[in-house]
Amino acid sequence: MASAVTDVSRFGPSLFGDRPPAVTTSSSAVFVDLDRTLLRGASGLVLSAAMRAEGLFEGRPSVPGERLFYGLYDLRGESLAFMALVRAAAVFVKGWPVETVRRAGQLAAAELVALVQPYAPVVLAEHRRAGRRLVLATTTPHDLIAPFAEQVGFDDVIATRYGRAQGRYDGGVDGPFVWSTGKLQAVRRWADEHGVDLAASHACSDSVFDLPLLQAVGHPHAVNPDRRLWALAQVRRWPVEHWDRPPGVPAVAGMEAYHLLRHLVRPELFPYARFDLQGLERLPARGPAIFVANHRSYFDVAALALVLARVGRPVRFLGKKEVFDAPVVGQLARALGGICVDRAGQPGRALDEARRALQAGEAVALLPQGTIPRGTAFFDPKLRGKTGAARLAADTGAPVVPIGLWGTEQVWPRSSRLPDVTALRHPPLVQVVVGEPFTVEGADPHRDTEAIMAAVAALLPAEARRRRRPRPDELARTFPPGHRPA
């Protein structure tokens, strides 16, 4: 089978990172399925619309129930009946001009890029950095899908090729029908031609019908698996992955815990506090973002939750290991996609996870101060923070969204083990102000951190910027129970 990609230098920017020189001679590869694996669903509707736009369906009736058909495919995965129709498509397209089909593939490519699972580029970029070739292996006709494969940055593509004569399809298939055992046959042929060792290679698929290929490689991955593949993966202890969300975050019908809980997180949930929420229109609805806030109280998390619930998409919150180790609360934090900060064990791992989330286009939230300041530091008008947020912003280019918190210590001072839930008649006022997003310079993490903390401080009321001598009782409230200032 001829290689679909021979001159990688002609490609544009890759979703999967720059191609290292060694990748062209690597002895291992990653074979990636298309529908419901790399993409969020089926590519069929997008490709069909592109072919219709190129006039390939003129004079032919539209397929009844096409959207319902692909909707069931998205929900349940491949079936023998579905693939029988795909196999018969070679006869259906007999006589079509090859160049017109290629133009349809180019037209569809941009829309297919938008369907790529958010964590797929992150995962595949890690494979690329390890020196493995990235190969799209799909049943989809080669002429339709090759433009997409080139645009996102695959090193090669293995796909079904239709027979052709005099520039038109002849109604047959040239080589194997790239599905099930046919996909394995095509992959083996490609591996032999390119000196790739399947025992050292990876394969990623959602479908039990790709079992022949998954069994043939040394590293199979069940990605968004259908029910039968999921069961087999459990028995064989294959990794089960979901490229639409971080590892370990459950979802039901595509919805994470965040989507269910965000409707419950309302001011009425905290009758012992009043809230003044400002600047919510500045919350980015899409794309990577780093939410940063000052830290005054254990109640900061509740105040931030009221704001982040308005984002409308999951926000990955960096929190202390103690939170994740706590019963019930820890399990909930993990289900929400929280990122555990373990300063004693692996302090850098949290930033790595946050970086992956941002690269996947998600939002993360953190408190750069790390802990609530004690004593006179609590009243210092100048906020000081650690460099994690600045480094994340510099590494990913994600905008920083400053959030100013004020009054949370009146609800739950550090000196108390629990919030004051009795203040129902005269609840204290909590102010939360969202500032304008901005990007850091990226040259110096310490200078960028100062800029971030200054942006947060600017959102606080005027009294926060006045230097004053706190009273002894005010100082005492900044220490944990049982501790008193010297």
Backbone hydrogen bonds, N-H to C=O, Kabsch-Sander energy under -0.5 kcal/mol:
donor,donor_aa,acceptor,acceptor_aa,energy
8,V,6,T,-0.6
10,R,7,D,-1.4
11,F,8,V,-1.5
15,L,152,V,-2.5
16,F,152,V,-0.7
17,G,14,S,-1.1
23,V,20,P,-2.0
24,T,21,P,-1.2
25,T,22,A,-1.3
26,S,23,V,-0.7
30,V,133,R,-2.8
31,F,202,H,-2.7
32,V,30,V,-0.6
32,V,135,V,-2.8
33,D,204,C,-2.3
36,R,41,G,-1.5
37,T,34,L,-1.3
38,L,33,D,-0.9
38,L,34,L,-0.9
39,L,34,L,-2.5
40,R,115,L,-2.3
47,L,43,S,-2.5
48,S,44,G,-2.7
49,A,45,L,-2.2
50,A,46,V,-2.0
51,M,47,L,-2.3
52,R,48,S,-2.2
53,A,49,A,-2.2
54,E,50,A,-1.4
55,G,52,R,-1.5
56,L,51,M,-2.4
58,E,55,G,-1.0
60,R,57,F,-2.3
66,E,63,V,-1.2
69,F,65,G,-2.6
70,Y,66,E,-2.4
71,G,67,R,-2.2
72,L,68,L,-2.3
73,Y,69,F,-1.6
74,D,70,Y,-2.6
75,L,71,G,-1.7
76,R,72,L,-3.1
77,G,73,Y,-2.3
83,M,79,S,-2.4
84,A,80,L,-1.8
85,L,81,A,-1.5
86,V,82,F,-1.8
87,R,83,M,-2.5
88,A,84,A,-1.7
89,A,85,L,-0.6
89,A,86,V,-1.0
90,A,87,R,-0.9
91,V,88,A,-1.1
92,F,88,A,-1.4
93,V,89,A,-2.1
94,K,91,V,-1.2
95,G,169,Y,-2.7
96,W,93,V,-2.5
98,V,167,G,-2.5
101,V,97,P,-1.6
102,R,98,V,-2.1
103,R,99,E,-2.0
104,A,100,T,-1.9
105,G,101,V,-2.1
106,Q,102,R,-2.1
107,L,103,R,-2.2
108,A,104,A,-2.1
109,A,105,G,-1.3
110,A,106,Q,-0.6
112,L,108,A,-2.2
113,V,109,A,-2.2
114,A,110,A,-1.2
115,L,112,L,-1.4
116,V,113,V,-1.5
117,Q,38,L,-3.0
119,Y,243,W,-3.1
120,A,117,Q,-1.3
120,A,243,W,-0.5
123,V,119,Y,-2.4
124,L,120,A,-2.8
125,A,121,P,-2.1
126,E,122,V,-1.4
127,H,123,V,-1.5
128,R,124,L,-2.3
129,R,125,A,-2.5
130,A,126,E,-1.2
131,G,128,R,-2.0
132,R,127,H,-2.0
133,R,28,S,-2.0
135,V,30,V,-2.9
135,V,133,R,-0.6
136,L,156,D,-2.1
137,A,32,V,-2.7
137,A,135,V,-0.5
138,T,136,L,-0.5
138,T,158,I,-2.5
142,H,160,T,-3.3
144,L,141,P,-0.7
145,I,141,P,-1.8
146,A,142,H,-2.5
149,A,145,I,-2.3
150,E,146,A,-2.4
151,Q,147,P,-2.1
152,V,148,F,-2.3
153,G,149,A,-1.2
154,F,149,A,-2.5
155,D,134,L,-2.5
156,D,134,L,-1.2
158,I,136,L,-3.7
159,A,157,V,-0.6
160,T,138,T,-0.6
160,T,140,T,-0.7
163,G,172,G,-2.3
165,A,168,R,-3.2
168,R,165,A,-1.3
169,Y,96,W,-1.9
170,D,163,G,-1.9
174,D,161,R,-2.8
175,G,173,V,-0.9
178,V,176,P,-0.8
179,W,177,F,-2.4
182,G,179,W,-2.1
184,L,180,S,-1.8
185,Q,181,T,-2.4
186,A,182,G,-2.2
187,V,183,K,-2.6
188,R,184,L,-2.8
189,R,185,Q,-2.0
190,W,186,A,-2.3
191,A,187,V,-2.9
192,D,188,R,-2.4
193,E,189,R,-2.0
194,H,190,W,-1.6
195,G,191,A,-0.6
195,G,192,D,-0.7
196,V,191,A,-2.4
197,D,27,S,-3.4
198,L,196,V,-0.7
200,A,197,D,-1.1
201,S,198,L,-1.4
202,H,29,A,-2.8
203,A,219,H,-1.7
204,C,31,F,-2.8
205,S,221,H,-1.9
210,D,207,S,-1.5
211,L,208,V,-1.5
214,L,210,D,-2.5
215,Q,211,L,-2.5
216,A,212,P,-0.9
217,V,213,L,-1.2
218,G,198,L,-1.9
219,H,201,S,-1.7
221,H,203,A,-2.3
222,A,239,P,-2.5
223,V,205,S,-2.3
223,V,221,H,-0.9
224,N,222,A,-0.6
224,N,241,E,-3.3
226,D,206,D,-2.7
230,W,226,D,-2.8
231,A,227,R,-2.0
232,L,228,R,-2.1
233,A,229,L,-2.7
234,Q,230,W,-1.9
235,V,231,A,-1.9
236,R,232,L,-2.6
237,R,233,A,-0.8
238,W,233,A,-2.0
241,E,222,A,-2.9
241,E,239,P,-0.5
245,R,242,H,-1.0
249,V,246,P,-1.6
252,V,255,M,-2.6
255,M,252,V,-1.9
257,A,335,A,-0.6
259,H,256,E,-0.6
260,L,256,E,-0.9
260,L,257,A,-0.5
261,L,257,A,-2.8
262,R,258,Y,-2.5
264,L,261,L,-1.7
265,V,261,L,-1.3
266,R,264,L,-1.5
269,L,266,R,-2.2
270,F,267,P,-2.0
273,A,270,F,-1.6
274,R,428,P,-2.8
276,D,430,V,-2.6
277,L,275,F,-0.5
278,Q,276,D,-0.6
278,Q,432,V,-2.9
282,R,279,G,-2.1
283,L,280,L,-1.6
289,A,362,E,-1.1
290,I,399,P,-2.5
291,F,289,A,-0.6
291,F,364,V,-3.1
292,V,401,V,-2.1
293,A,366,L,-1.1
294,N,403,I,-0.9
296,R,294,N,-0.5
298,Y,412,W,-0.7
300,D,297,S,-1.4
301,V,298,Y,-0.8
303,A,299,F,-2.1
304,L,300,D,-2.9
305,A,301,V,-2.3
306,L,302,A,-1.6
307,V,303,A,-1.0
308,L,304,L,-3.3
309,A,305,A,-1.9
310,R,307,V,-1.6
311,V,308,L,-1.1
312,G,308,L,-0.5
316,R,363,A,-2.8
317,F,315,V,-0.7
318,L,365,A,-2.7
319,G,317,F,-0.6
319,G,339,I,-2.4
321,K,341,V,-1.5
323,V,320,K,-1.0
324,F,320,K,-1.1
325,D,321,K,-1.7
326,A,322,E,-0.8
326,A,323,V,-0.6
329,V,327,P,-3.5
330,G,326,A,-2.1
332,L,328,V,-2.5
333,A,329,V,-2.6
334,R,330,G,-2.2
335,A,331,Q,-2.3
336,L,332,L,-1.7
337,G,334,R,-1.7
338,G,333,A,-2.8
339,I,317,F,-2.7
340,C,338,G,-0.5
341,V,319,G,-3.0
342,D,340,C,-0.8
343,R,341,V,-0.8
349,R,346,Q,-1.2
350,A,346,Q,-0.6
351,L,347,P,-0.6
352,D,348,G,-1.8
353,E,349,R,-2.5
354,A,350,A,-2.6
355,R,351,L,-2.6
356,R,352,D,-2.1
357,A,353,E,-2.2
358,L,354,A,-2.3
359,Q,355,R,-2.5
360,A,356,R,-1.4
361,G,358,L,-1.9
362,E,357,A,-2.6
363,A,314,P,-0.8
364,V,289,A,-2.5
365,A,316,R,-2.3
366,L,291,F,-2.4
370,G,367,L,-2.3
371,T,369,Q,-2.2
377,A,374,R,-1.3
378,F,375,G,-1.4
379,F,376,T,-1.2
380,D,377,A,-1.0
383,L,381,P,-0.7
386,K,368,P,-2.9
391,R,387,T,-2.5
392,L,388,G,-2.4
393,A,389,A,-2.4
394,A,390,A,-2.4
395,D,391,R,-2.5
396,T,392,L,-2.1
397,G,393,A,-2.1
400,V,438,F,-3.6
401,V,290,I,-3.3
403,I,292,V,-2.2
404,G,433,V,-2.8
405,L,403,I,-0.5
406,W,431,Q,-1.9
410,Q,407,G,-1.2
411,V,407,G,-0.7
411,V,408,T,-0.7
412,W,408,T,-2.2
414,R,477,R,-0.7
415,S,477,R,-1.3
416,S,413,P,-1.9
420,D,411,V,-2.7
421,V,419,P,-1.5
423,A,420,D,-0.9
424,L,422,T,-2.4
430,V,274,R,-3.0
431,Q,406,W,-3.0
431,Q,429,L,-0.5
432,V,276,D,-2.6
433,V,404,G,-2.1
434,V,278,Q,-2.4
435,G,402,P,-3.2
435,G,433,V,-0.5
438,F,400,V,-2.0
448,D,444,D,-2.6
449,T,445,P,-2.1
450,E,446,H,-1.9
451,A,447,R,-1.9
452,I,448,D,-2.4
453,M,449,T,-2.7
454,A,450,E,-2.2
455,A,451,A,-2.0
456,V,452,I,-1.8
457,A,453,M,-2.6
458,A,454,A,-1.9
459,L,456,V,-1.6
460,L,457,A,-1.5
464,A,461,P,-1.6
465,R,462,A,-1.6
466,R,463,E,-1.0
467,R,465,R,-0.5
475,L,471,R,-2.3
476,A,472,P,-2.2
477,R,473,D,-1.2
478,T,475,L,-1.6
479,F,476,A,-1.3
483,H,480,P,-2.1
